[in-house]
Amino acid sequence: MRQAFIIVFPAIALFISACKSEPGIDKGKFAELNRTAQDLRAAITLSNPCDVPDNLQQRLASGITALKDKASSKEEHNLIAAYRQLLTTHKDGLLLCRYRTQFSSFDFFPKGSIYVSQELDPLVEKYDLSVEKHVYKGTGQYMRSIDGNSIQVVRESARAQIKNIENMMYYQ
């Protein structure tokens, strides 16, 4: 009998500890970061993707920094990781916007295209953007570009990430 207790008790204790649920997400803790994500959603939905207010990136980064050490559950850590991914995607979109703006005034570059430099290569791969080659007549060198509407791909990725964050917050 005692031997059975020694075998069964640890199994029962392990089962009970596995049944305890970790605290979920403290929605109040994430309220400001959630407002920032909603502001970003509104900005990318209602405006030109390159006209998103600059302060949204800073608000998102500051909110993530403020909460990264305050996460108390796996769900909260996952939520912070999702916000980090959203911040990265937002930065990716802004980088594409910067390149589109920088080369829009050059006659030798196709209108509406974004010049692909080494800095943009990771984004081209990450978002699976279609690249075209152009010959620069002055030197015979090849230049690569992506369609200017590629920014929409990044914008859609950000929207999907915001939706994922909402699902994590409200449907856990």
Protein Blocks (a to p, Z undefined) as FASTA:
>chain_A
ZZmmmmmmmmmmmmmmmmpccddddfklmmmmmmmmmmmmmmmmmmcfklgcfklmmmmm
mmmmmmmmmpcbfklmmmmmmmmmmmmmmmmmmmmmmmmmmmmmpmkbcghiacddfklm
mmmmmnopacdddddfknopacddddfklmmmmmmmmmmmmmmmmmmmmmZZ
